[in-house]
Amino acid sequence: KEYALKFLKSKKNNVNKAVTKMKETLAFRNAKNVDMIRRAFEEESGDSSDPLEEEEEITIDKQKEQQKECARRLKQEIESKNCYVQGYDKEGRATYIFVPRNVKGHDEEWTLKEHIYTLERAVACSRSDDHTVNAIVDFNGFSLKNAPPTHLGKEFMITFRNHYAGAINSIFLVDAPTTFYCLWNVFKPLVAQQTRDKIHFISSNKDNDLAQHYEPDQLAPWMVQKRPRDEET
């Protein structure tokens, strides 16, 4: 029920549009195997005492191998610490943090899955009544070498718009450089106006909105302290 209400709200109570979007998202989650991604590091309980048919055992073994491979690849991606979940705002929303300067490369499949995993974990951790999350992007030190290929960036934006926009409360872009605005002009048409309204461009060298939304112990120092701006490349 709660899941369906999110779609209804995002489509301004248009039932037909909400149902269509929900079906598309369920198909997306099945195609990308999102449940396996979000549970990649969970251990199997293995407590079933019911005897299994041979075909069932083979299927389960195959799923376990797929989950192990998923966990291995995700671990490779998240070790760079370019995206992670940390901190809660005053309403209990978990925070998805993305640090583009830590990106070492872009894998056609696993770059997107890394972001899906992190967003799913943030949503699962959220304590707010609306079960939404905030996103903070730290652009300090960003250069075009950190930017994804255009087609991959578009795929992420479309995925975010179609399947996660309703899960986001606010998006804070910290210290966005001139080079980012060039990319923003490319990707902006893929972002719905409702989502654009959630975006806040802020600077760590000025008083910013983050301190209004978060208690001090929930903010990393770089989010509110003045720091030198790296040269753009």
Phi and psi in degrees as a GROMACS rama.xvg file:
@    title "Ramachandran Plot"
@    xaxis  label "Phi"
@    yaxis  label "Psi"
@TYPE xy
-62.6349  -39.26  GLU-2
-61.5494  -44.8429  TYR-3
-66.4852  -37.2939  ALA-4
-63.6608  -31.3962  LEU-5
-61.2257  -43.4832  LYS-6
-67.7695  -38.943  PHE-7
-63.7023  -41.3552  LEU-8
-66.4508  -43.1574  LYS-9
-65.7368  -24.8494  SER-10
-103.781  20.6913  LYS-11
52.8278  45.8676  LYS-12
66.3659  18.3722  ASN-13
-84.0136  104.478  ASN-14
-61.1954  -45.7488  VAL-15
-62.062  -44.2828  ASN-16
-66.2409  -38.467  LYS-17
-64.8691  -43.2391  ALA-18
-64.4486  -43.5656  VAL-19
-60.7417  -46.5085  THR-20
-65.4364  -38.1604  LYS-21
-65.3965  -41.7007  MET-22
-63.0791  -40.9088  LYS-23
-63.7872  -39.4342  GLU-24
-69.3928  -39.9268  THR-25
-63.4641  -38.6281  LEU-26
-66.3696  -39.8217  ALA-27
-62.0873  -45.5492  PHE-28
-63.9643  -35.6318  ARG-29
-70.7971  -43.2169  ASN-30
-65.5883  -39.1649  ALA-31
-88.483  -3.82956  LYS-32
54.7962  51.0916  ASN-33
-62.182  -35.4683  VAL-34
-62.0439  -38.331  ASP-35
-68.4388  -39.3552  MET-36
-61.9164  -49.0857  ILE-37
-70.9519  -21.5777  ARG-38
-108.142  17.4676  ARG-39
-57.5544  -34.0854  ALA-40
-101.516  8.77712  PHE-41
-82.6771  139.943  GLU-42
-82.6661  143.062  GLU-43
-69.2533  137.535  GLU-44
-70.6381  -39.5565  SER-45
59.2318  29.4112  GLY-46
-103.341  7.92157  ASP-47
-73.8138  126.33  SER-48
-101.453  -3.0571  SER-49
-74.8586  135.107  ASP-50
-65.4209  143.821  PRO-51
-113.035  146.858  LEU-52
-69.6754  157.427  GLU-53
-57.7607  -42.4571  GLU-54
-64.984  -35.8985  GLU-55
-66.1085  -40.2578  GLU-56
-63.2065  -41.9745  GLU-57
-63.3074  -42.8584  ILE-58
-62.7696  -44.2718  THR-59
-64.6516  -43.1359  ILE-60
-61.2175  -40.0487  ASP-61
-65.1431  -40.9507  LYS-62
-64.7484  -38.5872  GLN-63
-64.4231  -40.2549  LYS-64
-66.1399  -40.2254  GLU-65
-63.939  -40.049  GLN-66
-67.6424  -38.8725  GLN-67
-62.2208  -43.2018  LYS-68
-66.4213  -38.9195  GLU-69
-61.6905  -44.9767  CYS-70
-63.4839  -39.5594  ALA-71
-63.8987  -46.1479  ARG-72
-69.8578  -39.7453  ARG-73
-63.8142  -38.8317  LEU-74
-60.6667  -40.3922  LYS-75
-60.063  -40.5753  GLN-76
-71.6819  -45.6936  GLU-77
-79.6028  -11.7982  ILE-78
-64.174  -23.1168  GLU-79
-74.3858  -12.4964  SER-80
57.6777  37.155  LYS-81
-86.4292  -17.2652  ASN-82
-147.357  140.183  CYS-83
-162.091  172.597  TYR-84
-111.85  127.88  VAL-85
-157.831  127.404  GLN-86
86.599  156.579  GLY-87
-127.079  143.372  TYR-88
-79.9275  -178.032  ASP-89
-66.8224  -17.4177  LYS-90
-95.9296  0.840283  GLU-91
91.3182  11.6193  GLY-92
-77.3427  130.447  ARG-93
-69.9443  159.38  ALA-94
-120.675  120.775  THR-95
-88.9321  122.268  TYR-96
-115.766  131.815  ILE-97
-124.531  128.43  PHE-98
-120.886  90.972  VAL-99
-57.0821  -31.4622  PRO-100
-64.8805  -18.5447  ARG-101
-85.5076  -4.43593  ASN-102
-70.8151  126.285  VAL-103
-100.397  -20.3334  LYS-104
-176.881  172.635  GLY-105
-128.148  113.809  HIS-106
-91.2049  134.079  ASP-107
-55.6831  -35.8451  GLU-108
-100.323  -47.2047  GLU-109
-86.3954  -17.7646  TRP-110
-61.8289  -46.9593  THR-111
-64.8788  -42.432  LEU-112
-65.8929  -32.1738  LYS-113
-62.0192  -43.0666  GLU-114
-69.9774  -37.2903  HIS-115
-61.1982  -45.8237  ILE-116
-58.3665  -46.7695  TYR-117
-66.5057  -41.7794  THR-118
-63.9263  -40.7861  LEU-119
-63.789  -40.7495  GLU-120
-66.3853  -39.7672  ARG-121
-62.3181  -45.6025  ALA-122
-62.149  -41.0728  VAL-123
-65.2217  -29.8338  ALA-124
-86.4812  -13.6225  CYS-125
-61.3248  137.802  SER-126
-110.411  -0.197192  ARG-127
-74.313  158.916  SER-128
-63.3899  -32.5444  ASP-129
-90.0541  -3.06512  ASP-130
57.6391  29.0819  HIS-131
-96.7489  172.923  THR-132
-131.038  165.546  VAL-133
-106.647  154.424  ASN-134
-122.513  133.57  ALA-135
-124.449  125.768  ILE-136
-112.844  121.426  VAL-137
-95.9625  103.388  ASP-138
-90.1301  2.7292  PHE-139
-59.1709  129.818  ASN-140
80.8569  6.0189  GLY-141
-71.9082  140.955  PHE-142
-141.655  169.714  SER-143
-61.9641  -22.9089  LEU-144
-66.8635  -19.9508  LYS-145
-87.0917  -12.5638  ASN-146
-74.8993  144.029  ALA-147
-75.0189  158.965  PRO-148
-55.1149  148.13  PRO-149
-54.51  -43.8656  THR-150
-65.6707  -34.2318  HIS-151
-73.5431  -38.9691  LEU-152
-62.7772  -40.124  GLY-153
-65.7851  -39.3002  LYS-154
-62.3475  -41.714  GLU-155
-64.3264  -45.0353  PHE-156
-63.2706  -39.8857  MET-157
-66.6225  -41.5516  ILE-158
-60.8643  -46.1778  THR-159
-62.4642  -46.6354  PHE-160
-64.0158  -43.992  ARG-161
-80.9537  -27.7876  ASN-162
-127.364  -10.2377  HIS-163
-132.984  -6.32869  TYR-164
-56.4275  -38.2818  ALA-165
-69.4799  -12.8672  GLY-166
-90.2538  -7.11239  ALA-167
-103.028  130.393  ILE-168
-89.7782  -53.6881  ASN-169
-143.1  150.956  SER-170
-124.258  120.664  ILE-171
-109.922  118.77  PHE-172
-103.532  110.315  LEU-173
-98.1912  126.651  VAL-174
57.2463  44.0166  ASP-175
-66.4661  124.12  ALA-176
-86.1416  175.266  PRO-177
-59.2617  -36.8671  THR-178
-62.1708  -31.3182  THR-179
-67.4507  -37.8479  PHE-180
-63.7908  -28.1873  TYR-181
-63.4482  -43.832  CYS-182
-68.3078  -37.9419  LEU-183
-60.021  -35.5715  TRP-184
-64.1328  -28.2089  ASN-185
-77.7598  -43.5675  VAL-186
-91.4241  -17.6795  PHE-187
-55.1328  -40.8139  LYS-188
-62.181  -19.0795  PRO-189
-85.7773  -4.4687  LEU-190
-104.387  122.789  VAL-191
-64.0201  150.867  ALA-192
-58.5774  -36.0582  GLN-193
-60.5525  -35.4003  GLN-194
-78.5701  -38.1606  THR-195
-58.156  -35.116  ARG-196
-66.3203  -16.4772  ASP-197
-89.3217  -7.62782  LYS-198
-87.9878  132.66  ILE-199
-124.837  119.605  HIS-200
-88.6175  118.953  PHE-201
-132.875  161.677  ILE-202
-120.366  139.249  SER-203
-74.7957  -12.1833  SER-204
-91.9058  4.85106  ASN-205
-134.908  162.965  LYS-206
-60.3193  130.063  ASP-207
-129.066  175.849  ASN-208
-72.1617  -18.4663  ASP-209
-59.5516  -40.7659  LEU-210
-64.384  -23.2317  ALA-211
-77.1209  -25.7854  GLN-212
-99.245  -19.3063  HIS-213
-126.513  144.903  TYR-214
-71.7315  151.374  GLU-215
-54.7633  -36.8688  PRO-216
-75.8647  -4.38795  ASP-217
-102.347  0.204913  GLN-218
-109.224  136.384  LEU-219
-73.0861  149.419  ALA-220
-53.3344  -38.5525  PRO-221
-65.1629  -16.6659  TRP-222
-75.4131  -24.8911  MET-223
-130.43  -11.9912  VAL-224
-91.6249  144.726  GLN-225
-66.3866  142.006  LYS-226
-148.952  153.314  ARG-227
-65.6307  142.229  PRO-228
-85.0009  126.861  ARG-229
-68.2592  151.702  ASP-230
-67.3195  137.828  GLU-231
-78.6843  144.196  GLU-232
